[in-house]
Structures are given as structure tokens and as C-alpha cells.
């Protein structure tokens, strides 16, 4: 049996529990939690996904994340995914949610932010490469590199909203 997720509607209300592969195959919306990771200097973590992954192999992303488990909140999933993919435990802050239709299937994407000070221990089965980029470097890379489509859209909203400028850290501190 594959991973179970909540099939949700266009208002992010749960309709039923389904297998994630079925949700993708049938084009049913489900939930994904993702986190944009920053260091204390304001740089943003960028990673390249493993070539062995079934979804967007070898693509770049500025978010760490995955499917929200049944009964799990976006925030709980974001914290879990940080631990699984980067080997870190860090608080996340929910920023915004977008309904993204243009990937492999429609998703509600809950976007979070975390300031990371720990040493990263990436899961090599998920992440082939990672580095911290300045906002200026990331703005250039996002248009030149092959980024995960939903990640690119969420990153643009993050930057346009001022979160990537350090304003969110000043507001939180």
C-alpha cells in the first residue's frame, strides 16, 4: 500500500482518504507542506532532488517538504519533513497556502519558513546537492535552473511578499 493522503477540494476541505499515487493518477488535490530554510545571514537553502525520485527527479528546489499525512497539520508535516530530509529539528512558521494546479497533480501547498543554525545532514536518497544562496543569487538561479514548478511559484510569492528580504525575521524577533 502506498502513502495515504487526504483528498481535498478547491477550498482545502477533506473529502476522503486515498493513496497518494491514486490522487496523482486521478488528478485529485491533496496537501503538501514545504519549508523555505534560511540561515541567520539571510541566505536561502537550495537543493537538487535525487535522480531516483519519482517526482521531479534532478530538479532544483528552494523548499524541503512532502505530502501531509492523514490527520496531520501542515505545520506538523513541515517539521517532520525537515527532520527526515535534512536531519534537523527546527521550529517552522506558517507563511501562506496556495492552490497549485500545474504540477503532476493539483495540490494545496502550505509554505513555511525556518531559520536553520544546525549542521545539515541531508537524506542522500532525496537530496543530491545543496547550498546556501543569497537572495540575489537565488533570483538569478530560479530563472536559469530547472526548478520544481510549484516550488518556483511559491518562492516567487515568498520573495514578492517581502519574506525573503529579512523582514519576516525582523517581525518575528
N, C-alpha and C positions, 0 to 999 in steps of 0.2 A: 504494500500500500504506500502511496506517495504521501507527501506532506499535505496536511489538511489546512484549509483556509476558509475564511468566511466570504462567501459570495455576497457582495453588497450592491446596492442600487446607485443611481446617479446622485443620491443625497447621502451616501455612505451609511445607509441603514442595512443591517444584516438581513439577508433573505433566507440563507441556508448555509450549511457546512458542506463543502465539496473538496475533492482532491485538487491540489494546485495545478497539476498537469491538465486536468479536465477544465478548470477555469481558463487556462491559457488556450487550450484547444477550442473551447466553445466561445471564446471571446467574452467571458464574464468578468466584470470588475471585481477586484479583490484589493486587499490592503498591503502596502509596502511601507516600512519605516526606514528612513535613511538619515544619516548624520553627516553634516559637514564638520570636519575636525580642523581646529585652528590651534596653533601653538601660542605661547604668550607674546611672541613677536608679531602676531597677526598673519603669519603665513598659513596657507591652507594645504592640507594633505591631498595629494593627487596620487591615484593608484592605477595600475594596469591590471585588468582582470586576467585570471589564468586562461590559457588557451583551451583548457579541458572543461571549462564551464559550459553548460548547455545554453545559457542566456548571455548574449553579448560577449563571447569569448574574445580575449585580446583587446577589448575596448578600454579606454581610459574612463575614469570617473573621479569626481571630487566628493563622493559620498560613499559611506560604508553602510550597508543595510541589507534587508531581505524581507521576506514575507512575514506579516504579523500572524502569529499563531492564533488558533481559535481561543477566544476569551481573553486574549492579551491586548493591552492598550498599545497605542503607537509608541509611547514613551518606554514601556517595558520592553517592547521588541527592539527599540533603538539601543537600549543599554545592553541587552542580550547580544545583539549583533556586534557591537563594539568589542565585547569580550571574546566572542567566537572568532571574529575576523582579524582583530588587531591585538588581542591578548591584553586589553586594558580595561580597567573599571573606572569609569568617569561619569559624572552626572551629565545629563543631557537637558537641553532646554528646547521645548517645542516652539517652532517658529511659525510655520504655516502648513497648510494642506492644499494640494492641487489635484484636480482630476485630470489625468493624462491619458489620452486615448491612442497615441501614435506609436507605442512600443509593440511588444509581442502580444499584448492584450491590454485592455483598459485597466488602469489602476488608480486608486486613491493613494497618493504619495504624501506621507506625513514627514515633513522635513524638520530636522532638529539641528542643534549646534552643540558642540562640546569643545572645551578648551583642554587640550591634552598636554600633560607635562611628563607623563611616564614614557619609558622606552617602549617602542612598538615591537611586538612580536607577531608579525603577520602570518596568517594561515597560508602556507605555500600552495595549498590546493585551491585557494580563492584568489590570492594576490601574487602576481609575478614580480611586480616592481612598485615602489612607492617613493615619493619625495615630497618635501615641503616647498611650495612655490609662493612667491609674493603675489599679491592681488594683481599687479601689473603683468607678471609672468603668466598667471593663470588666465587673464583676459586674452592674452595672445594665444596661448595653447588651446583654449576651448574652441577657437575658430580654425586651428590648424590640425589638431589631432582628432582621431576618431573616438569621440566621447559617446557614452551610453545616452541615447536620446532624452529620456526622462531626466537623467542627471544633468544634462546640459540645460534643459529648460528650468529645472529647479535652481541650478546655480545662477542662471541669469536673473531669476526673480530675487534670489538672495542678494546678489550684487546691486540690482536696481533699487532694492528696498533699503539699502544702506547697512545691512547686517555685515557685509564683508569689509566695511570701512573701519571697523573697530568701534562703531557707535553702539553696537549691542553690548560689547564688553563694558563700555563706559556706563551704559544704562544699568547693567546688572551689578556693577561694582559700586 
